[in-house]
Amino acid sequence: MRRSLTEQSKRFFQYAVPVLLYLGLIYFLSAQSKLIARTPHQFDKVAHFTEFAGLAFLIARALYGYGMDVRRSALFAAVLCSVYG
């Protein structure tokens, strides 16, 4: 069954756009040389883990929204985040 252009656009804005915006935010913040003044090493690791966990959630949500089952979307999202990070 073909989806109408309106349904495809709605799905794109609902699932893909948040992922793309979050990727852009990560890229923008990573390019900042003086974003946070001296932070402990452990805080930096926790911040990066939290940042990429959010990305994994958005990617898994998008893949699930496009029809992939939950387990495969979560696994694929984890792999994509590992490659991006």
N, C-alpha and C positions, 0 to 999 in steps of 0.2 A: 504494500500500500504506500503510495507516494504521499509525502506530507506537503502541504501547501507552503509557499514561500513565507507566509506570515508565521506559521508554526516553526519553520526552520530558523527564521530570524529570532523568534522568541527563545527558542532553545539555545541558539548561539549566545544571545545576550545573557541568558540565565546561567549558563554553564561555562562557556569558553571565555567570555569577557572578564569575569573575575580572576581566572587563572592568568590571563595575559596582563591584567593590571597589577596583580601581585608579583609576577615576574619582572615587570617594569620597575616596581617599587624596590625589589631586591637589587636589581641592577643599579638603580639610582643611588640607593644607600651604600652599596658596595663601592661606588666610585667616589664617595666623599672621603677626603683624606683626614679630616678632623671632626668626625661625627660625634664621638664620645671621648672625653678626656680619660686618661689612664684608668682602665678598669682591670679588676683581677682576672686572671686567666680563666678561672672557673666560670665567672659570669659571662665571658665571651663565648665559651662553649655552650652554656645553657641558652644564651640568646640565639646562637646559630641553630641549635637543635629546635628551639621553639619556632623560629622563622621557617625552617624547612618542614617541620611538622604541619604548620599551617598550609604550606604549599602542597604537601602530600594530600592533605584533606581536600583542598580545592580540586586537585587533579583527579583524585578518586571520585569525588562528587560528580565532576564533569563526565568522566568515563562511565559511571553508573547511569547518569542522566542520558547518555547516548546509547545505552543498552547493554553495556558490559556487566557481567555478574559481579557481586560485591567482592569476593575473594580475589578475582583476577584484577579488578580495578585497583584494589588496595596494593597488591603486589606490583603491578605496573607503575603505580604512582610512586612507590618506594624506590623502584629502580630509576625512574625518571629523575626523582629528586637527588638521588645519589650521583647521577651523571651530571646534573646541573650544578650541584654543590661542589 
